[in-house]
Amino acid sequence: MHWLTTLFTDTQSVAHTVLLLALVIALGYKLGKIKVGGVSLGSTFVLFTGIMAGHIYNVVGLASGVPSAEGGAGYAAPLPVLNFVQDFGLILFVYCIGLQVGPGFFSSLRKDGLKLNGFSVLTILLNIGVMLGCYYLFFNTDDLKNLPMMVGVMCGAVTNTPGLGAANETLNEVAANNPALQQAMDGHQIASAYACAYPLAVIGMIGAVILLRYLMKIKLDKEQAEVKHQMEDNPHAKPHCMTIRMQNRALDGITIRKIRDFVGRNFVCSRMERDGEVSTPNIDTVLRRDDLLRIVCAEDDAEAVTAFMGTEEEKDWQLAPSPIISKRVVVTKPEVEGKTLAQMHFSSVLGVNVTRLTRSGIDLFADRNLRLQIGDRLLLVGPQESINHAESAVGNSIKRLKHPNIGPLFIGVLLGVLLGSIPFAISGIPNPVKLGLAGGPLIVAILIGAKGYKLRITSYTTTSVNMFVRELGLSLFLAAVGIKAGANFWDTLSQGDGIKYVWVGFLITVVPIFISGIIARVRLKLNYFTLSGLIAGTYTDPPLLGFASQLANNNAPAVGYSTVYPLSMFLRILSAQLIILLFLGA
């Protein structure tokens, strides 16, 4: 059994490193599923498993470097290998996050989204403010290690692992040019501070949201009724189908295109019955009085369209004898991505009507100005032959969607690393700063996710593929960080400022929730369920979203979460870097 003993004790071998990482990740995910009070830590438990493994190896004296018996701290695996695994995992993680949030990043900054994102910005600034306040009140500011450790506490307090990665990577670059900082951080990992703050932060968020409800005397049944009244999915985008008898004499002999311009509303006429014959009209079809029309429009436009054209009637078009069929097809051709529905000429050239579009499980009205994305599902109505042509135009190849786009993914990673390595001069900081291995890939991924079609870069991946690569990167990052931090974690917790990190992290978590939550409720009149989703999105915390969704029994928390998540994630990563650069880069 000597080979087995060697496998666990030869900390310099590749086999040992792979074994250790696999063991830490597997055990971490298993333990992360355990729920306490209905809350689990999920993949973040990999960090704690790594810390435990690193600590055990150091205690028994198996870690490489100076043996623990001589008072030194070693590592359970070669440090260069751990550094590579950590950085590569971080790149994969933040890049996949960028691809996920990219398509909705810029649209979330418009209209009502601007107000909701303003709430998130306020909360993030309050998190930073509370962190800096605690730093100046409770810590020795002359000790250079305290500010980086407080940044770690803040990342744990807001449960933002990408922020921890960005801060850690930026700290390494700053310390390379600052011997005093390097010496101060010797034996200290900001991941230790993160680990101290994280568990109580998860509980603190849920507790703060519950307490906020009682402080503001919020009645859940009243909030649910308000959501039902105000959020019928979004009448501006939700498709509405109806049958109209054309009775406006002034419209007799006018084309659908002109009628649409007259009424000032966008609609699609998918079928028309004239003299008992059913056909598929296009935008240049001339309508006659008494034509029976199958109209699809946005829900809040239905009343205006009906009043302008005629009266609504009941008709089962499925029973009507006609060669017209409807079919759902999937956009899979890369050259189609980014084109508007109007540019595809579905009605005028292909002879079909697009009545609705489904994206990420949400039905949208097929507005002419809506840009197509890979993976969109279109509902087409028209003759079989015309639908076949339209199907060919958009691809409709499920097999193509299942094939992962590995090439574009690593092109994006390449561009992200290049961007992250470019030095930028900032006034007041003598050394040039960089976006780093977290900021660069994140920005490139957001741009590719939102505008990649302009460069013919297909960023589409299935949700399962994105989640797999993302979780793989996150688990590698957390395992490596945890193993490195484990060598000194117990000393940090028992002899250093560990206990202080715990309660300071709790303050960073809950104080901003109360301040911004009260402001959002009193000034912005936000619904409690929407507010809960906003807090979850601002803290990028899925457990809180799950709690809020279960409590609400509607999609209000999810809408709030998805609206602010893209910008919040970006600002969390950026702010962690900027704090270190501005305070320690000089």
C-alpha positions in Angstrom: 0.0 0.0 0.0 3.1 2.2 -0.2 1.8 3.6 -3.5 -1.4 4.9 -1.9 0.5 6.5 1.0 2.8 8.2 -1.5 -0.1 9.4 -3.5 -1.4 11.3 -0.5 2.0 12.5 0.9 4.0 13.4 -2.1 2.7 17.0 -2.3 4.9 17.8 -5.3 3.5 15.2 -7.7 0.9 15.9 -10.4 -1.1 12.9 -9.4 -1.4 14.1 -5.8 -2.5 17.6 -6.9 -5.2 16.2 -9.1 -6.3 13.8 -6.4 -6.4 16.6 -3.8 -8.4 19.0 -6.0 -10.9 16.2 -7.0 -11.4 15.2 -3.4 -11.9 18.8 -2.2 -14.4 19.6 -5.0 -16.3 16.4 -4.7 -16.6 16.6 -0.9 -17.4 20.3 -1.0 -20.3 19.9 -3.4 -21.7 17.0 -1.4 -21.5 19.0 1.9 -22.8 22.1 0.2 -26.1 20.4 -0.5 -26.8 20.1 3.3 -29.5 22.6 4.3 -29.5 24.3 7.7 -32.8 26.2 8.3 -33.7 25.7 4.6 -30.4 27.4 3.5 -27.4 25.7 1.9 -24.0 27.1 0.9 -23.9 25.2 -2.4 -20.7 25.3 -4.4 -19.2 27.8 -1.9 -18.6 25.0 0.5 -15.8 23.9 -1.8 -13.8 26.8 -0.3 -14.3 25.6 3.2 -13.4 22.0 2.2 -10.2 23.4 0.6 -9.4 25.3 3.8 -9.9 22.2 5.9 -7.7 20.2 3.6 -4.9 22.8 3.6 -5.1 23.1 7.4 -4.9 19.3 7.9 -1.8 19.0 5.7 -0.1 21.8 7.5 -0.9 20.5 11.0 0.4 17.0 10.2 3.5 18.4 8.6 2.9 17.0 5.1 2.7 20.4 3.4 5.5 21.4 1.1 7.8 24.2 2.3 8.8 24.7 5.9 7.3 21.9 8.1 4.7 23.1 10.6 6.8 21.8 13.5 9.3 24.5 12.8 6.6 27.2 12.9 6.3 27.7 9.1 3.3 27.4 6.8 3.5 25.2 3.7 1.0 24.3 1.0 -0.7 20.9 0.4 0.2 21.2 -3.3 2.8 23.0 -5.4 2.1 26.8 -5.2 2.7 27.5 -9.0 0.1 24.8 -9.8 -2.4 26.1 -7.3 -1.9 29.6 -8.7 -2.6 28.4 -12.2 -5.7 26.4 -11.3 -7.0 29.4 -9.3 -6.5 31.9 -12.2 -7.7 29.6 -14.9 -10.8 28.7 -12.9 -11.5 32.4 -12.3 -11.2 33.2 -16.0 -13.7 30.5 -17.0 -16.1 31.5 -14.2 -16.2 35.3 -14.9 -16.3 34.8 -18.7 -19.4 32.5 -18.5 -21.0 35.0 -16.2 -20.4 37.8 -18.7 -21.9 35.7 -21.5 -25.0 35.1 -19.4 -25.6 38.7 -18.4 -24.4 40.2 -21.7 -27.6 40.0 -23.7 -29.5 41.9 -21.0 -26.8 44.2 -19.7 -27.5 47.3 -21.8 -31.3 46.9 -21.9 -31.3 46.7 -18.1 -30.1 50.3 -18.0 -33.1 51.6 -19.9 -36.5 52.9 -18.7 -37.6 51.4 -15.4 -34.4 49.4 -15.2 -32.5 52.6 -14.6 -34.4 53.3 -11.4 -34.0 49.7 -10.2 -30.3 49.7 -11.0 -29.9 53.0 -9.2 -31.1 51.1 -6.1 -28.4 48.6 -6.6 -25.7 51.2 -7.1 -26.8 52.9 -3.8 -26.6 49.5 -2.0 -23.2 48.7 -3.4 -21.9 52.2 -2.3 -23.3 51.6 1.2 -21.5 48.2 1.4 -18.3 50.0 0.5 -19.0 52.8 2.9 -19.7 50.5 5.8 -16.6 48.5 5.0 -14.4 51.6 5.0 -16.1 52.9 8.2 -15.4 49.6 10.0 -11.8 49.6 8.7 -11.1 53.1 10.1 -13.0 52.5 13.4 -11.9 49.0 14.4 -8.6 48.3 12.6 -5.1 49.6 12.6 -4.8 51.5 9.4 -1.0 51.5 9.6 -0.9 47.7 9.1 -1.0 47.3 5.3 -2.6 43.9 5.5 -5.8 45.1 7.1 -7.3 46.9 4.0 -6.9 43.8 1.7 -8.3 41.6 4.4 -11.3 44.0 4.8 -11.9 43.7 1.0 -12.0 40.0 1.5 -14.5 40.5 4.3 -16.7 42.7 2.1 -16.7 40.1 -0.7 -17.8 37.4 1.8 -20.4 39.7 3.3 -22.0 40.2 -0.1 -21.4 36.6 -1.1 -19.6 37.6 -4.3 -16.9 35.1 -5.2 -15.9 36.9 -8.5 -15.1 40.0 -6.5 -12.9 37.9 -4.3 -11.1 36.6 -7.3 -10.6 40.0 -8.8 -9.4 41.5 -5.5 -7.0 38.6 -5.0 -5.6 38.9 -8.5 -5.2 42.7 -8.3 -3.6 42.5 -4.8 -0.9 40.1 -6.2 -0.1 42.6 -9.0 0.1 45.6 -6.6 2.1 43.6 -4.1 4.7 42.7 -6.8 5.6 46.4 -6.9 5.3 47.0 -3.2 7.7 45.1 -0.9 6.2 46.5 2.3 2.7 45.2 1.3 4.2 41.9 0.2 5.8 41.5 3.6 2.6 42.6 5.5 0.5 40.0 3.5 3.1 37.2 4.2 1.1 34.3 5.6 -2.3 36.0 5.1 -4.9 35.2 2.4 -7.9 37.5 1.8 -9.8 34.3 1.2 -9.5 33.6 4.9 -11.4 36.8 5.7 -13.9 36.0 2.9 -14.5 32.6 4.6 -15.0 34.2 8.0 -17.7 36.5 6.7 -19.6 34.3 4.2 -21.7 31.9 6.3 -23.3 34.6 8.5 -23.9 36.8 5.4 -26.2 34.2 3.8 -28.2 34.0 7.0 -28.0 37.8 7.5 -29.5 38.6 4.1 -32.6 36.4 4.6 -33.0 37.7 8.2 -32.7 41.3 7.1 -35.3 40.9 4.4 -37.7 39.3 6.9 -37.0 41.9 9.5 -37.5 44.7 6.9 -41.0 43.3 6.3 -42.0 43.6 9.9 -40.4 47.0 10.4 -42.3 48.4 7.4 -45.5 46.6 8.5 -45.8 44.9 5.1 -48.8 42.6 4.4 -47.9 39.7 2.0 -51.4 39.2 0.7 -51.6 42.9 -0.2 -48.3 42.8 -2.0 -49.3 39.7 -4.0 -52.5 41.5 -5.1 -50.5 44.5 -6.2 -48.1 42.3 -8.2 -51.0 40.6 -9.9 -52.5 44.0 -10.8 -49.3 45.7 -11.9 -47.3 42.8 -13.4 -49.4 40.8 -15.7 -46.1 39.6 -17.2 -45.5 43.0 -19.0 -48.3 44.1 -21.3 -45.8 45.9 -23.6 -44.3 42.6 -24.6 -46.8 39.9 -23.9 -48.5 38.7 -27.1 -52.3 38.9 -27.4 -54.3 37.0 -30.0 -57.8 38.0 -31.2 -60.2 37.8 -34.2 -61.4 41.1 -35.6 -64.2 41.7 -38.2 -62.9 44.6 -40.3 -65.8 47.2 -40.3 -64.1 50.6 -40.7 -65.3 51.8 -44.1 -62.3 54.2 -44.3 -59.9 51.2 -44.3 -61.6 49.5 -47.3 -58.9 49.0 -50.0 -56.0 49.9 -47.7 -53.0 47.7 -47.2 -52.0 46.2 -43.8 -48.8 48.2 -43.9 -50.7 51.5 -44.1 -53.3 50.5 -41.6 -50.5 49.7 -39.1 -49.1 53.2 -39.7 -52.6 54.8 -39.3 -53.3 53.1 -36.0 -49.8 53.8 -34.6 -49.6 50.3 -33.2 -47.6 47.3 -34.3 -49.5 44.2 -35.0 -49.3 41.0 -37.1 -52.2 39.7 -39.2 -51.5 35.9 -39.3 -54.7 34.7 -41.1 -57.5 36.2 -43.1 -60.9 34.8 -44.1 -62.6 36.3 -47.1 -65.7 34.8 -48.8 -65.1 31.6 -46.8 -61.5 31.2 -48.0 -58.6 31.3 -45.5 -55.2 32.7 -46.6 -52.0 34.1 -45.1 -51.8 37.9 -45.8 -48.6 39.9 -45.8 -48.0 43.5 -45.0 -48.9 44.6 -48.6 -52.2 42.7 -48.6 -55.2 44.9 -49.3 -58.0 44.5 -46.8 -61.7 44.7 -47.5 -64.7 45.5 -45.3 -66.1 42.3 -43.6 -62.7 40.5 -43.8 -62.2 38.3 -40.8 -58.7 38.8 -39.4 -56.6 36.9 -36.9 -54.5 39.6 -35.2 -51.6 39.3 -32.8 -50.3 42.4 -31.0 -48.9 43.5 -27.7 -51.4 43.1 -24.9 -51.7 46.8 -24.2 -52.3 47.6 -27.9 -55.2 45.3 -28.3 -58.0 47.8 -27.3 -56.7 50.5 -29.7 -56.3 48.1 -32.7 -59.8 46.7 -32.1 -61.4 50.1 -31.8 -59.7 51.3 -35.0 -60.4 48.3 -37.2 -63.8 46.9 -36.2 -65.2 44.5 -33.7 -63.8 41.4 -32.0 -65.5 38.1 -32.7 -65.0 34.4 -31.6 -63.6 32.0 -34.1 -61.7 28.7 -33.8 -59.1 29.0 -36.6 -57.9 25.5 -35.9 -61.2 24.1 -37.3 -61.2 26.3 -40.3 -60.7 24.4 -43.6 -57.4 25.9 -44.9 -53.9 25.0 -45.9 -52.5 27.3 -43.2 -50.5 25.8 -40.4 -48.4 27.1 -37.4 -45.0 25.8 -36.4 -42.3 26.7 -33.9 -38.8 27.0 -35.3 -35.5 27.8 -33.7 -32.9 30.4 -34.8 -29.7 28.5 -35.3 -27.9 30.1 -38.2 -25.1 32.5 -37.1 -25.6 34.8 -40.0 -29.2 35.5 -38.8 -28.2 36.6 -35.3 -28.5 40.4 -34.8 -31.0 40.9 -37.7 -34.4 42.5 -36.9 -37.6 40.7 -37.8 -38.2 43.4 -40.4 -34.8 42.7 -42.1 -35.7 39.0 -42.4 -38.8 39.9 -44.6 -40.8 37.0 -43.2 -44.1 38.4 -44.5 -43.3 40.1 -47.7 -40.7 37.6 -49.1 -41.1 34.3 -47.3 -44.9 34.5 -47.1 -45.3 33.7 -43.4 -46.1 35.7 -40.3 -44.1 35.6 -37.0 -46.7 35.9 -34.3 -44.5 35.5 -31.2 -41.0 34.9 -30.1 -39.9 32.9 -27.1 -36.5 33.8 -25.5 -35.2 32.2 -22.3 -38.7 30.8 -21.6 -40.5 34.1 -22.0 -43.0 34.8 -24.7 -42.5 38.2 -26.5 -44.6 39.9 -29.1 -42.8 39.7 -32.5 -42.0 43.4 -32.8 -40.5 44.3 -36.2 -37.5 45.9 -34.5 -36.8 43.0 -32.3 -33.3 41.6 -33.0 -32.9 37.8 -33.3 -30.5 35.8 -31.1 -29.3 32.3 -31.5 -31.7 30.0 -29.6 -34.8 32.2 -30.1 -38.0 30.2 -30.9 -40.3 31.7 -33.5 -44.0 30.8 -34.0 -44.6 30.9 -37.7 -48.0 30.9 -39.4 -48.5 30.3 -43.1 -48.7 27.7 -45.9 -46.6 24.6 -45.4 -44.3 25.4 -48.3 -43.7 29.0 -47.1 -42.9 27.8 -43.6 -40.4 25.3 -45.0 -38.6 28.2 -46.7 -38.7 30.3 -43.5 -37.5 27.3 -41.5 -34.5 27.0 -43.8 -33.8 30.7 -43.5 -33.4 30.6 -39.7 -31.8 27.2 -39.5 -34.0 25.2 -37.1 -31.2 22.8 -36.4 -31.4 21.6 -32.8 -28.3 19.5 -33.4 -26.3 22.7 -34.1 -27.4 24.2 -30.8 -26.2 21.1 -28.9 -22.7 21.5 -30.4 -20.7 23.6 -28.0 -18.9 26.7 -29.5 -15.5 26.0 -28.0 -13.6 28.2 -30.6 -15.5 31.4 -29.9 -15.3 30.8 -26.2 -11.5 30.7 -26.2 -11.3 33.6 -28.7 -13.2 35.6 -26.1 -11.0 34.4 -23.3 -7.9 35.4 -25.4 -9.3 38.9 -26.0 -10.2 39.1 -22.3 -6.7 38.3 -21.1 -5.3 40.7 -23.6 -7.6 43.5 -22.4 -6.9 42.6 -18.8 -3.2 42.9 -19.4 -3.2 46.4 -20.9 -1.8 49.0 -18.4 -3.9 52.1 -17.8 -2.6 55.2 -16.2 -4.8 56.7 -13.4 -4.1 60.1 -11.9 -2.8 59.8 -8.4 -1.5 56.2 -8.8 2.2 56.1 -9.8 2.1 52.6 -11.3 -0.2 51.7 -14.3 -3.2 49.6 -13.4 -4.8 46.7 -15.2 -8.3 45.2 -15.4 -6.6 41.8 -14.7 -7.7 38.3 -15.3 -11.2 38.9 -13.8 -12.1 42.4 -15.2 -10.8 41.8 -18.8 -12.6 38.6 -19.6 -15.8 39.8 -17.9 -15.9 43.0 -20.0 -15.2 41.1 -23.2 -17.8 38.5 -22.4 -20.5 41.1 -21.7 -19.6 42.9 -25.0 -19.7 39.6 -27.0 -22.9 38.5 -25.3 -24.6 41.8 -26.2 -23.0 42.8 -29.5 -21.1 39.7 -30.7 -23.3 39.3 -33.7 -21.8 42.5 -35.3 -18.5 40.7 -35.4 -20.0 37.4 -36.4 -18.9 35.9 -33.0 -21.5 33.3 -31.9 -21.7 33.4 -28.2 -24.7 31.1 -27.8 -24.3 28.2 -25.5 -27.1 26.1 -23.9 -27.9 27.0 -20.3 -26.6 23.6 -19.2 -23.2 24.2 -21.0 -22.8 27.7 -19.6 -23.6 26.4 -16.1 -21.2 23.5 -16.4 -18.3 25.6 -17.5 -19.1 28.2 -14.9 -19.3 25.8 -12.1 -16.2 24.0 -13.2 -14.3 27.3 -13.2 -15.8 28.3 -9.8 -14.9 24.9 -8.2 -11.3 25.0 -9.4 -10.9 28.6 -8.2 -12.5 27.9 -4.8 -10.6 24.7 -4.3 -7.2 26.3 -5.0 -7.9 29.4 -3.0 -9.1 27.3 -0.1 -6.1 25.0 -0.1 -3.8 28.0 -0.1 -5.7 29.8 2.7 -6.0 26.6 4.9 -2.4 26.8 6.0 -3.1 29.9 8.1 -6.9 29.9 8.4 -7.0 28.6 12.0 -4.5 31.1 13.2 -6.5 33.9 11.5 -9.7 32.7 13.2 -8.4 32.0 16.6 -5.4 34.2 17.2 -5.9 37.0 14.6 -8.9 39.1 13.7 -11.1 36.2 12.6 -13.9 36.8 15.1 -13.8 40.5 14.3 -14.2 39.7 10.6 -17.3 37.7 11.4 -19.3 40.5 13.1 -17.9 43.3 10.9 -18.9 41.2 7.8 -22.4 40.9 9.3 -22.6 44.7 9.6 -21.5 45.1 6.0 -24.3 42.7 5.0 -27.3 44.0 6.9 -26.9 47.7 7.4 -27.1 48.6 3.6 -30.1 46.4 3.2 -32.0 48.3 5.9 -31.0 51.7 4.6 -31.5 51.1 0.9 -34.6 48.9 1.5 -36.4 51.6 3.5 -35.5 54.2 0.9 -36.8 52.0 -1.9 -40.0 51.2 -0.1 -40.7 54.8 1.0 -39.4 56.8 -2.0 -39.7 54.4 -4.9 -42.8 52.6 -3.6 -41.3 49.3 -4.6 -43.3 46.1 -4.1 -41.9 43.9 -1.3 -41.4 40.9 -3.6 -39.7 43.0 -6.2 -37.5 44.6 -3.5 -36.5 41.2 -2.2 -35.4 40.2 -5.7 -33.5 43.4 -6.1 -31.6 42.8 -2.9 -30.8 39.2 -4.0 -29.6 40.5 -7.4 -27.6 43.3 -5.9 -25.9 40.8 -3.6 -25.7 38.2 -6.4 -27.1 35.7 -3.9 -29.2 32.8 -5.3 -30.3 31.5 -1.9 -32.0 34.8 -1.1 -33.7 34.7 -4.5 -34.9 31.2 -3.8 -36.3 32.3 -0.5 -38.1 35.3 -2.0 -39.5 33.3 -4.9 -40.9 30.7 -2.5 -42.4 33.4 -0.3 -43.9 35.4 -3.2 -45.3 32.5 -5.4 -45.0 34.8 -8.4 -42.2 36.0 -10.7 -41.7 39.5 -9.2 -38.5 38.5 -7.3 -37.0 36.9 -10.5 -37.8 40.1 -12.5 -36.1 42.3 -9.9 -33.1 39.9 -9.7 -32.5 39.7 -13.4 -32.9 43.4 -13.9 -30.1 44.4 -11.6 -27.9 41.3 -11.6 -25.8 42.2 -14.7 -24.7 45.7 -13.5 -24.4 44.5 -9.9 -22.0 41.7 -10.8 -19.9 44.0 -12.9 -19.7 46.7 -10.2 -19.0 44.1 -7.4 -16.0 42.9 -9.4 -14.8 46.3 -10.4 -15.2 47.9 -6.9 -13.1 45.2 -5.2 -10.3 45.9 -7.6 -10.6 49.7 -7.4 -10.5 49.8 -3.6 -7.1 48.0 -3.6 -5.8 50.1 -6.5 -6.8 53.4 -5.0 -5.7 52.7 -1.4 -2.6 50.5 -2.0 -1.5 51.3 -5.5 0.0 54.6 -4.6 
